[in-house]
Amino acid sequence: MQLVKASVIGSRGTPYEVGLDLGYQLKTSPLYGFHLERRKKSRNSYATEMSEVRDLFLQYDPSLWEEINGFAEGIGWTLEETVHEYSGYQADWPVSGCSALAKDGIYVRNYDFHPKTYEGRLLLTQAEGAYSSIGFSGRGIGRIDGLNEEGLALGFHFVNRMNPGKGLICTTLARIVLDTCSTTEEAVALLRELPHRQSFNYSIHDRKGKSAVVEASPRGVQSYESDLSLVCANHFQSRALLGENRFHIMESKERLDHLNEMMKSPITLNEGFESFHHEESRIFKKEYAQWNGTIHTVAFDCRTLTAIVGLGGGSRGVTLDFSKWLKGERLRIKKIVGRFPTTETFHFMEREKEPGRSSD
């Protein structure tokens, strides 16, 4: 078993100040060296037009544009280099898994991926001009999943990488939704409008108990909603998008059937977390070398803004009261510890060096 420690980082201020802080923290962390290596490849992998990214951000999430300007200063890169690497515009996102369940104000999700890309940073941000949120970072400024101050929870689920289009990757799309939407209806409408680089499901739940799954590809967007509950895995179900699915989706269908069985019983925040996080659960994945191992579990109570977070599998999980942090309470938890049944490398753990300053 491999012991892994992720950082819990809080940042408040103007969007520029938050970006500056988080960029600096990234540069002074072990993860930065891995990002430098990735940068060598991404320079030649895709092109990004600065004016297109700026216009897109200014239209949909102006505060995020300010943040990425601060982020550039924090890591010491030019704005052009930072936008190309971290904005998520025209970039790629590898294969991944992920399962989610949403019911009665509770949203639970497993993030299944490869350890080497994981950033190991649970971020709490409170910036002017955007909804505050808690969530794991992806591609620097993006979010893998999260909950915002309005009680809106969201995560994404890989479907395929076929025929990518001109647009934003999943982590940036998730971040824009958390920044700007307060309800499931708003999130669905926004995801229908934003340009999608690749094909993903987006599972959404809000404090009123409204759920939705948005099936999005560069060639079209479908959605289905519920006032009760929803589950989500890694394939499209809408007839119009069935052709977007990968050839082998049997495992995803079986996981979805199991999730639907779980929905038949009442669920609490703790029960939801434990059912996803336990290593013997049919939801928990162990194929880390195949980009399909469970990295973290999050359980959000959209009504109370309480989160339970766990790394790996089988731990008790860490409970964070996001509502108290929003009111000014300092973070008492700085690390989340988990054990993983794999020897695959977590790049953010390679050197024993703590992140730099914190402005929580």
N, C-alpha and C positions, 0 to 999 in steps of 0.2 A: 504494500500500500504506500502511496506517495502522499506526503503531507504538503498541503498548499495553503498559502495565506494571501487573501485578497485585501486590498485597502478600501476603507470607507472614508470618503473625502467630501467635505461640505464646503461650499463656496457661495458667497453673497456679494451683491454690489451691482454696478452697471453691467450690461452684457460684455463690454470691453474688459472690465476688471475681472469678471468671471473667466473669460477666455484667457486673459493674461495669467491668472492664477493656475488654471488647469493646464495650460500649455507649459508653464514652468514646472509644474509637478510631473508632467509627462517626461520632460527633458531630463529631469533629475532622478528618474526611475530606471530600473533595469530594462523596461520595455523599449526605451528610446533606441538602444542599439539595434534591436530587431526591426524597428521602424526605418532606421537608416538603411539596413540591408534591403528591406522591401522597397524602399524608394528607388533603388537602382533599377529594379524591374519595372515598377509602375511608370517611370519616366517614358519607357518605350512601349508600354502596353495600351495606352489610350490617350486621347487628346481632350483637353478641357478649354473651352473658350471663356475667358474671364468675364466678359460682358454678359454672356448667357447665364452664368452662375449668379453673378451679382443681381441681374434683373429678376431672376427666379426667386432668390432669397428676399430681395426687397419687396417683391409682390406678396409672398406668402409668409415670411418670417423675418422681418427686418432686424429683430434683436439678434438672431442667429448670425446674420452678416456682420454685425458689430462684434459678436463673440469671436468669430473666426479671425477678425482683424487683431483682436487681443491675443488670440491663440498663436498667431504668427509671431508676434513679438515675444510671447512667452517661450516658444521653442527656438527662437532666433532664426527663423526662415523668412524668405520673402513672402509676400502675400500670394504671389502667383504660385510658388511651390506649395504653400499651405493649402490653397484652394484645390490644386490638382490632386494632392495626396489625401486630404481629409474632408472635402466637401461632399464626396460621394456621387459626384456628377460624372457619368460615363465610366466609373470604376466597375470592378467585378466583385462578386461575393460568391465564395466557393459553396459546394454542397453542404447541407446541414439537415438536421432533423427538427425536433421540437413538437411538443404537445401542449394543449391548453384546455382548461375547463373554466367556464364562467357561469355562476349561479348565485342568485340572491345577494348580490353585492360583493361576492367573493370571486376573485380571479386568481387562478393557479396555473403556473407554466414551468415546464422544463426546457432549458436551453441545451440542445444537443449539438456538439460540434467537435472540432479538433483542438486539443490543448494549445498548440503552438501559436494560434492566432488570438488567444484569449487575452484581454487587457487587464483583467483582475482589478477593476476599479468600479466600486459602487458609488455613484455620484449623487449628491443632494445639492441642487442648485436653486438659488433664489435671486433672479435677475429682473431688473426693471423692463417692462414691456413684453414679458412672457409669463406664462403660468409656471410656477415653481414645480419641480418634479424630483422624484427619486427613481434611479434606474441604473443598470449596468451600461458602461460605455462600450461603444463599438465604432471603430474607425475614428477615434479621437473625439469628435464633436457629436457623433451619433449615439443612439441608444439601442440596445439589444431588446430591452423591454422596459416598462416603467409605469409609474402612477403619478398623476399630477395633482395639484392642490384642489382641483375641482372634483376629484374622485373618478377620473377617467383612467382606465388601465388599458395597456396595449402591448402586444407582442407579435412577432412575425414567424412565418413557417415556410421554409424553402419548398418550392415546387419543381422548378427546372431552370437551367441556364441556357436553354435553346434560344437562338436568334434574339440576342439582347437588343434593346432599342435605345433611343436617345432619352436619357432621363436620370433619375436619382436612384441610388441603391436603398435597400431596406432600412439600414440604420439611420440614414438621414431622413427618410420618409417618416419613420417612427418618431424621431426627434421633433420634426415640424408639427406633427399631430399633437404630441404632448405639450408643446409650447403654445399652441394656438386654439385647441379645441376643448370644450367643457362637457360635451355630451357625446354619446354614441352617434346620434344623428349627424352632428357636426363633423365627426371624424370620418364617417362614411362619405359624406359629401365632399370633403377635402381630398380623400384618397381617390375618389372618382375623377377629380380634377387634376391632380398632380401627375407629372410624367414618370412612368415606371421604367427602370432600366432592365429589370428581370422579373420573372414570374414568382410571386409569393402570395401566400394567404396572410391576412392581418386579422387577428382575433381581438375584439374590443368589448369592454364592459364598463358601465358607469355606475354611479352611486344610486341611481334609480332602479338598477337591476336590468337595464336595457342592454342586450347583447347583439353583436353582429360579427359576421365574418365577411371580409372583403377579399374577393378573389381577383388579383390584379396581375396583368401581364402587359407588355408593350403593345399588344394587339387588342386589348379590351379589358374592361373592369365589370365584374358582376358582384352582387352582394346579397346576403340573406340575413334577416334580423329576427329577434325574438324578444318578447317581454318577459320570458321566463329564464331560459338557460341555453347555452350553446357549448359545443366542443369543437376542437379543430386539430387537424394533423397536417400531413404534407402532400395532399392532392386536392385538385379542384373537383367540385361536385356539380357545378352548374353545367347544363348541357352545352351551352355555347362555348365553354372553355375546356371540355373534356380532351380535345386534341392537344392541349398544352401539357398534359400529364406525362411523366416519364413512363416507360414501358413497364417497369417493375414497381407497382404500388401496393402489392398485396400486404406487405408489412404495415404500411400506413393505414390501409383499410381495416386491418385487424386491430390496430391500436385505436382507431376511431370507434370501432364497435365496443372495445373495452371501456373507453371513455364514456360512451353512451350508457353502458351498464352502471358505471359509477354515478351517473347523474340521477338515477332513480331513487337514491337515498338522500336525505338532508345532509348538508355539509357545513362544517364550521371552518374557520380559518386554519386552525391547527390540524384538523382532520384532512383538509385538502393538501396542506403542505406535506404531511406524513405519507399520504397515499402516493404522492408523486416522488418523494425524496427517498423512499425506502429502496434499497438495492434489489430487493426481490420483487418489487412491483413490476408489472408488465409494461408500465410507462417508462421505467428507468432503463437507459441504454448503456451498454458497456463496450461498444465497438469504437473505441477512441481512435485507433489507427485508421479506421475507415471513415473518419469525419462524422461519426455518429455515436458519441459518448456523452452522457449527461454531465455538463459542466456545472450548472447551478439550477436551483429551484427557487422560484419566487412565489409567494402567496400574498396577495394584496386584499385588504378589506377596503373597498371603495367608499364605504360610509364613514369609517372612523379614521381612515388614512394610516392604518397600521400595516406593517410589512413584516413577513417572516422570510428570511433568506438563508439558504444553505448551499455550501459547495460540496461537490462530489455526491456521496450518498450516505444515508444512515446517521448523519449528525442530528443533534437536537434542533439546530437552526438558531439564528439570531433574530430577535424581535426588535424592530425599530418603530418608534412612534413619530411618524413624519409630521403629524400635526403639531407636536411640541417643538420640533426643530423649526417649523415655520414661524413659531411665536418667539424664537430667539434662543431656545435651549441649545447648549453646546452638545456636540457629539461625544458620547461617552465610550462608544465602540469605535475603535480605529482599525481593527482587523477582523476578518471572518476566516475561520480555519476549517478546512475540510480534508478528507482523505479520499484518494482516487485509486481504483484498481487498475492502474496503468503505469507504464514507465515512460510514456510519451512526454516530451519536454514542454513545460510551461515557460515561455521566454521571459515573462515578467518576473519570474522567480530565480533567474539564473545567477544573479549577484545579490548578496545580502546587503542591500542598501535601501534605506527608507526613502520615501518620497520627500520632497522639500517642504516648503512652508504650507500651511493650511489657513484659510480665512473663514472657518465656520463659526 
